[in-house]
Amino acid sequence: MAGVRKTSGPSAARGVVYDLAKSRAGASATVDNAGRTDSSGITDGARELASALRIVQEAEEARTERLLALKAQIANGTYNPDPREIARKLVERGF
């Protein structure tokens, strides 16, 4: 397994060490002047998850705005839904 090695010596009590820096696929890494590697640890999967979360949060905001507008129309008596359009969408979506 990549990034896993057995230990020996004083730290042998731990048995196995998992080296995250070597096994991270897609994580960005930089090398400083001393030759040390620094990695962000953000994988492609984490980036996709963050993007999906952002999309869901934006959709919830749009839905909230739409609901507030509909509530205002209902309160004002200006909401006039089209019964045929409602029926058509119910049939399209399988009730």
C-alpha positions as CSV (number, residue, x, y, z in Angstrom):
1,M,0.0,0.0,0.0
2,A,1.4,3.4,-1.0
3,G,2.4,5.6,1.9
4,V,2.3,2.8,4.6
5,R,5.6,1.5,6.1
6,K,6.5,-0.6,9.2
7,T,8.6,1.1,11.9
8,S,11.5,-0.2,13.9
9,G,13.5,1.2,16.7
10,P,12.2,3.3,19.6
11,S,8.9,4.1,17.8
12,A,8.3,0.4,16.9
13,A,5.4,0.3,19.4
14,R,3.2,2.1,16.9
15,G,3.8,-0.7,14.4
16,V,2.7,1.0,11.1
17,V,2.9,4.6,10.1
18,Y,0.7,6.0,7.4
19,D,2.4,8.8,5.5
20,L,-0.3,11.1,4.3
21,A,2.0,13.4,2.3
22,K,3.1,10.5,0.1
23,S,-0.4,9.0,-0.5
24,R,-2.4,12.1,-1.3
25,A,-3.4,12.0,-4.9
26,G,-4.3,15.3,-6.4
27,A,-3.2,17.3,-3.3
28,S,-1.2,20.4,-4.2
29,A,2.3,20.5,-2.7
30,T,5.1,23.1,-2.6
31,V,8.8,22.9,-1.7
32,D,10.4,25.6,0.4
33,N,14.0,26.8,0.2
34,A,15.1,24.1,2.7
35,G,13.7,21.4,0.5
36,R,10.8,20.5,2.7
37,T,7.5,19.6,1.2
38,D,4.3,21.3,2.3
39,S,1.0,20.1,1.0
40,S,-2.5,21.5,1.4
41,G,-4.2,18.2,1.8
42,I,-7.2,19.2,-0.3
43,T,-8.1,16.4,-2.7
44,D,-10.1,16.6,-5.8
45,G,-13.0,14.8,-4.1
46,A,-13.0,17.5,-1.4
47,R,-13.1,20.2,-4.0
48,E,-16.0,18.5,-5.7
49,L,-17.9,18.2,-2.4
50,A,-17.3,21.9,-1.6
51,S,-18.6,22.9,-5.0
52,A,-21.7,20.7,-4.6
53,L,-22.3,22.2,-1.2
54,R,-22.1,25.7,-2.6
55,I,-24.6,24.9,-5.4
56,V,-27.1,23.5,-2.9
57,Q,-26.8,26.5,-0.6
58,E,-27.3,28.9,-3.5
59,A,-30.4,26.9,-4.6
60,E,-31.9,27.1,-1.1
61,E,-31.5,30.9,-1.2
62,A,-33.3,31.1,-4.6
63,R,-36.1,28.9,-3.3
64,T,-36.5,31.0,-0.2
65,E,-36.8,34.2,-2.3
66,R,-39.4,32.5,-4.5
67,L,-41.4,31.3,-1.5
68,L,-41.4,34.8,0.0
69,A,-42.6,36.3,-3.4
70,L,-45.4,33.7,-3.6
71,K,-46.5,34.3,0.0
72,A,-46.7,38.1,-0.8
73,Q,-48.8,37.4,-3.9
74,I,-51.1,35.2,-1.9
75,A,-51.4,37.8,0.9
76,N,-52.2,40.5,-1.7
77,G,-54.7,38.4,-3.5
78,T,-52.7,38.6,-6.8
79,Y,-51.6,34.9,-7.0
80,N,-53.6,33.3,-9.8
81,P,-52.2,29.8,-10.5
82,D,-53.1,28.1,-13.9
83,P,-54.9,24.9,-13.1
84,R,-53.9,23.4,-16.5
85,E,-50.2,24.1,-16.0
86,I,-50.4,22.5,-12.5
87,A,-52.1,19.4,-13.9
88,R,-49.6,19.2,-16.8
89,K,-46.6,19.3,-14.3
90,L,-48.3,16.7,-12.1
91,V,-48.6,14.3,-15.0
92,E,-45.0,15.0,-16.2
93,R,-43.6,14.2,-12.8
94,G,-45.8,11.1,-12.2
95,F,-47.9,12.7,-9.5
